[in-house]
Amino acid sequence: MRVSFTLLLMLLLVVSCNTPMVFTDYATETNFGDYKSFNFYATENSGLSPLDQDRVYVTLVDTLVAKGFEERLIPDFKINFFAEVFEQTSNSNFGIGIGGYAGGIGTTVSPQSSRRTIALTVEFADGLTNSLFWQGVVEARFKENLKGKAREEFIQSLVSKILKKYPPEPKNNG
């Protein structure tokens, strides 16, 4: 029983390391129903290649239109997006021990690994006041050698994971 729990824990650790993590925050006083149309800020220094920048833009437009929003010249809200690619170092320790009354054996593995990670941020701001009212960030392992359709699908998956959290679920304070 203990061995199966250890294997399950190891599997969960491995899977969780490769799963994109999404973080969102928003201004609590925001009435999200007021925001029905969107447009974009001019993109400068997004941290993305021109092709990836276009992929993010197209995916944002397609996803928001599918959710019922409308792209307009004078919008209710404006969108900004940018990304950062960085090395993420993991110092994980893993130990296994088997023992009894008279002795035992054990081992500890301390791998230090590094992986490329992308953090894509999408921000929504009021179209008149430019006040930020919603922000979503997704972090995921970044394979820079992806090309063409595979890279497009990767970018689409990041954007859709962020926008899955928009608009936020209303909280019942009762």
Summary of the structure (lengths in Angstrom):
residues: 174
radius of gyration: 21.5
end to end distance: 43.1
largest distance: 77.8
contacts: 417
relative contact order: 0.21
helix: 30%
strand: 37%
